[in-house]
Amino acid sequence: MTAEDATIRPSFAARYRKLWLGGFAVLLVFAAWQAIFLVVPFNPLFITKPSLIAAGYVDLVESGDLFHDLAVSAVPFFTGLGAAVVVGVPLGIVMGWRVRVGYALDPLMTIFYASPLVALAPLLVIFFGVGLSGKAIIVFTLAVFPFVFNAYAGVRAVDRLLINVVRSLGGGEWALYRKVIFPSVLPYVVAGARIAVGRALIGVLVGEFFAASEGIGFAISRFGDLFAMDKMFACILTVMVIAVALTEGIRFAERAAFPWRAGQ
């Protein structure tokens, strides 16, 4: 490696500066959390500390309960999220491409998106049942709107010149969708998936809070009722880690597939 390459290529610490700084911030928070118990006598029935959370996490892993609950919750999560993609993306594309459809549905979509849909969870559970369908519907209800609005925005941002070129070359409606609209909308859909993942996780937890006998949401609720704060926080932190991993995974895929959007 030449001296010129050394000046151009960033060091290992510079390339992973965001990871190092983020990890250091997290460790600092946990260290402060642990240290504050040395000064303030908190009631262990209502709060716990990282050392006890770690012990509770080990117990959950050794018993296999954590992995079982995560596997149970993964089914409605991916079912509802997949349905949100299948329904939300085509609906957003139609709303963006067909002006009259967009005018008709945009106010309705905005009302539902701005409404506290979590408050409807008990009604959805009563209507669709306490099994997989009820939880998947809650996930779908919360996750579908980011796909709708991002797909809609992607269609509205399509370069009209590209549309005119395809039409001037004799391309029909399907050619426009295949060669112009779908490629233009895809980056917006991937960006919307980052929002939808977080909302889908909320949907799973809410559904299992109201009506479930297993799953990570049910485990959090059960440990809270038993005042087992160490295991409750272990489950909560596990969900947080999964949310970060999924979000960062989607962000990485977005940067790899659409490098021109890396700075957006």
C-alpha positions as CSV (number, residue, x, y, z in Angstrom):
1,M,0.0,0.0,0.0
2,T,1.5,3.3,-1.1
3,A,1.6,6.5,1.0
4,E,-1.1,8.0,-1.2
5,D,-3.5,5.0,-0.5
6,A,-2.8,5.5,3.2
7,T,-3.9,9.1,3.1
8,I,-7.1,8.3,1.1
9,R,-8.2,5.2,2.9
10,P,-9.6,6.0,6.4
11,S,-8.3,4.2,9.4
12,F,-10.2,1.4,11.1
13,A,-11.2,3.7,14.0
14,A,-12.4,6.4,11.5
15,R,-14.5,3.9,9.5
16,Y,-16.3,2.5,12.5
17,R,-16.4,5.8,14.5
18,K,-20.2,5.7,14.6
19,L,-20.2,2.2,16.0
20,W,-17.5,3.0,18.6
21,L,-19.2,6.2,19.8
22,G,-22.6,4.5,19.9
23,G,-21.3,1.6,21.9
24,F,-19.5,3.9,24.3
25,A,-22.6,5.9,24.9
26,V,-24.6,2.8,25.7
27,L,-22.0,1.5,28.1
28,L,-21.8,4.9,29.7
29,V,-25.6,4.8,30.3
30,F,-25.5,1.4,31.9
31,A,-22.5,2.3,34.0
32,A,-24.3,5.4,35.3
33,W,-27.4,3.3,35.9
34,Q,-25.4,0.8,37.9
35,A,-23.5,3.5,39.8
36,I,-26.6,5.4,40.9
37,F,-27.7,2.4,43.0
38,L,-24.6,3.0,45.2
39,V,-26.0,6.5,46.1
40,V,-29.8,6.2,45.9
41,P,-31.6,3.4,47.8
42,F,-34.2,2.4,45.1
43,N,-36.9,0.0,46.0
44,P,-36.1,-3.3,44.1
45,L,-39.8,-4.0,43.7
46,F,-40.1,-1.1,41.2
47,I,-36.7,-0.7,39.6
48,T,-33.6,-2.9,39.1
49,K,-30.0,-2.5,38.0
50,P,-27.9,-3.8,35.1
51,S,-26.1,-6.5,37.1
52,L,-29.5,-8.0,38.2
53,I,-30.8,-7.7,34.6
54,A,-27.8,-9.6,33.3
55,A,-28.5,-12.4,35.8
56,G,-32.1,-12.5,34.9
57,Y,-31.2,-12.6,31.2
58,V,-28.9,-15.6,31.8
59,D,-31.7,-17.4,33.6
60,L,-34.1,-16.8,30.7
61,V,-31.5,-18.0,28.1
62,E,-30.6,-21.1,30.1
63,S,-34.3,-22.1,30.6
64,G,-35.0,-21.4,26.9
65,D,-38.0,-19.3,27.7
66,L,-36.6,-16.2,26.0
67,F,-36.0,-17.9,22.7
68,H,-39.4,-19.6,22.8
69,D,-41.2,-16.3,23.4
70,L,-39.3,-14.6,20.7
71,A,-40.1,-17.4,18.2
72,V,-43.8,-17.1,19.2
73,S,-43.8,-13.3,18.7
74,A,-41.9,-13.6,15.4
75,V,-44.8,-15.3,13.6
76,P,-47.4,-12.5,13.9
77,F,-44.6,-9.9,13.5
78,F,-43.5,-11.2,10.1
79,T,-47.0,-12.1,9.0
80,G,-48.4,-8.6,9.7
81,L,-45.3,-6.9,8.3
82,G,-45.4,-8.9,5.1
83,A,-49.1,-8.2,4.7
84,A,-48.4,-4.5,5.2
85,V,-45.8,-4.6,2.4
86,V,-48.2,-6.5,0.0
87,V,-51.1,-4.1,0.7
88,G,-49.4,-0.8,1.4
89,V,-46.9,-0.6,-1.5
90,P,-49.4,-1.2,-4.3
91,L,-52.0,1.0,-2.6
92,G,-49.5,3.9,-2.3
93,I,-48.4,3.5,-5.9
94,V,-52.0,3.6,-7.1
95,M,-52.7,6.7,-4.9
96,G,-49.6,8.4,-6.4
97,W,-50.2,7.5,-10.0
98,R,-54.0,7.9,-10.1
99,V,-54.6,11.5,-9.0
100,R,-58.3,11.0,-8.3
101,V,-57.6,7.9,-6.2
102,G,-55.0,9.9,-4.2
103,Y,-57.4,12.8,-3.6
104,A,-60.0,10.3,-2.4
105,L,-57.9,8.2,-0.1
106,D,-55.2,10.6,1.2
107,P,-57.5,12.2,3.8
108,L,-58.7,8.8,5.0
109,M,-55.1,7.5,5.2
110,T,-53.9,10.6,7.1
111,I,-56.8,10.3,9.6
112,F,-55.9,6.7,10.4
113,Y,-52.2,7.3,10.5
114,A,-52.5,10.2,12.9
115,S,-55.0,8.4,15.1
116,P,-53.9,6.4,18.2
117,L,-54.4,3.0,16.6
118,V,-53.0,1.3,19.7
119,A,-56.3,2.3,21.4
120,L,-58.2,0.1,19.0
121,A,-56.1,-3.0,19.9
122,P,-58.7,-4.4,22.4
123,L,-61.4,-4.1,19.8
124,L,-59.3,-5.8,17.2
125,V,-58.5,-8.6,19.6
126,I,-62.2,-9.1,20.4
127,F,-63.1,-9.1,16.7
128,F,-60.3,-11.2,15.3
129,G,-59.6,-13.4,18.3
130,V,-56.7,-13.8,20.6
131,G,-54.6,-16.0,18.4
132,L,-52.3,-15.3,15.5
133,S,-54.8,-13.5,13.4
134,G,-55.6,-10.9,16.1
135,K,-51.9,-10.0,16.7
136,A,-51.1,-10.0,13.0
137,I,-53.9,-7.6,12.3
138,I,-52.6,-5.2,14.9
139,V,-49.2,-5.4,13.4
140,F,-50.6,-4.8,10.0
141,T,-52.7,-1.9,11.1
142,L,-49.7,-0.1,12.6
143,A,-47.1,-1.0,9.9
144,V,-49.1,-0.5,6.7
145,F,-49.2,3.3,6.6
146,P,-45.4,4.0,6.3
147,F,-45.4,1.8,3.2
148,V,-48.5,3.6,1.8
149,F,-47.2,7.1,2.3
150,N,-43.6,6.4,1.2
151,A,-44.8,4.6,-1.9
152,Y,-47.1,7.5,-2.6
153,A,-44.2,10.0,-2.2
154,G,-42.0,7.9,-4.4
155,V,-44.5,8.0,-7.3
156,R,-45.0,11.7,-6.9
157,A,-41.2,12.2,-7.1
158,V,-40.8,10.3,-10.4
159,D,-39.1,12.3,-13.1
160,R,-41.8,13.2,-15.6
161,L,-39.1,13.2,-18.3
162,L,-38.6,9.5,-17.8
163,I,-42.3,8.9,-18.2
164,N,-42.4,11.0,-21.4
165,V,-39.5,9.1,-22.8
166,V,-41.1,5.7,-22.2
167,R,-44.4,6.9,-23.8
168,S,-42.6,8.4,-26.8
169,L,-41.0,5.0,-27.4
170,G,-44.3,3.3,-27.4
171,G,-44.3,2.0,-23.9
172,G,-47.7,1.2,-22.4
173,E,-48.9,1.3,-18.8
174,W,-47.2,-1.9,-17.7
175,A,-43.9,-0.6,-19.2
176,L,-44.2,2.6,-17.2
177,Y,-44.7,0.6,-14.0
178,R,-41.9,-1.9,-14.7
179,K,-39.3,0.5,-16.0
180,V,-39.9,3.8,-14.3
181,I,-42.3,3.7,-11.3
182,F,-41.2,0.5,-9.5
183,P,-37.5,1.4,-9.6
184,S,-38.2,4.9,-8.5
185,V,-40.5,3.8,-5.6
186,L,-38.2,1.1,-4.3
187,P,-35.8,3.3,-2.3
188,Y,-38.8,5.1,-0.7
189,V,-40.3,1.7,0.3
190,V,-37.0,0.6,1.9
191,A,-36.8,3.8,3.8
192,G,-40.4,3.4,5.0
193,A,-39.6,-0.1,6.2
194,R,-37.3,1.4,8.9
195,I,-40.4,3.1,10.3
196,A,-42.7,0.2,9.8
197,V,-40.4,-2.2,11.7
198,G,-40.6,-0.2,14.9
199,R,-44.4,0.2,14.6
200,A,-44.7,-3.6,13.9
201,L,-42.8,-4.4,17.1
202,I,-45.1,-2.1,19.0
203,G,-48.0,-4.0,17.5
204,V,-46.8,-7.4,18.6
205,L,-46.2,-6.2,22.1
206,V,-49.6,-4.5,22.4
207,G,-51.4,-7.5,21.0
208,E,-49.6,-9.8,23.5
209,F,-50.3,-7.4,26.4
210,F,-54.0,-7.6,25.8
211,A,-54.6,-11.3,24.9
212,A,-51.9,-13.9,24.8
213,S,-50.5,-16.8,26.9
214,E,-47.0,-16.7,25.4
215,G,-44.7,-14.4,23.5
216,I,-42.3,-11.7,24.5
217,G,-45.0,-9.2,25.1
218,F,-46.8,-11.6,27.4
219,A,-43.5,-12.3,29.2
220,I,-43.0,-8.6,29.8
221,S,-46.5,-8.2,31.2
222,R,-46.2,-11.4,33.3
223,F,-42.9,-10.4,34.9
224,G,-44.2,-7.0,35.6
225,D,-47.2,-8.4,37.4
226,L,-44.9,-10.6,39.4
227,F,-42.5,-7.7,40.2
228,A,-39.7,-9.7,38.6
229,M,-38.0,-6.5,37.4
230,D,-34.8,-8.1,36.4
231,K,-36.4,-10.5,33.9
232,M,-38.9,-7.8,32.7
233,F,-36.1,-5.4,31.8
234,A,-34.1,-8.3,30.2
235,C,-37.1,-8.9,27.9
236,I,-37.5,-5.2,27.2
237,L,-33.8,-4.7,26.4
238,T,-33.9,-7.7,24.1
239,V,-36.8,-6.2,22.1
240,M,-34.8,-2.9,21.9
241,V,-31.7,-4.8,20.6
242,I,-33.8,-6.5,18.0
243,A,-35.4,-3.2,16.9
244,V,-31.9,-1.7,16.5
245,A,-30.6,-4.7,14.6
246,L,-33.5,-4.8,12.2
247,T,-33.4,-1.0,11.6
248,E,-29.7,-1.0,11.1
249,G,-30.0,-4.0,8.8
250,I,-32.5,-2.2,6.6
251,R,-30.4,0.9,6.6
252,F,-27.3,-1.1,5.5
253,A,-29.3,-2.8,2.8
254,E,-30.5,0.7,1.6
255,R,-27.0,2.1,1.5
256,A,-25.8,-1.0,-0.4
257,A,-28.6,-1.0,-2.9
258,F,-29.0,2.7,-3.3
259,P,-25.7,4.4,-2.6
260,W,-26.8,7.7,-4.0
261,R,-29.3,8.0,-1.1
262,A,-26.6,7.4,1.6
263,G,-26.5,11.0,2.6
264,Q,-30.3,11.5,2.9
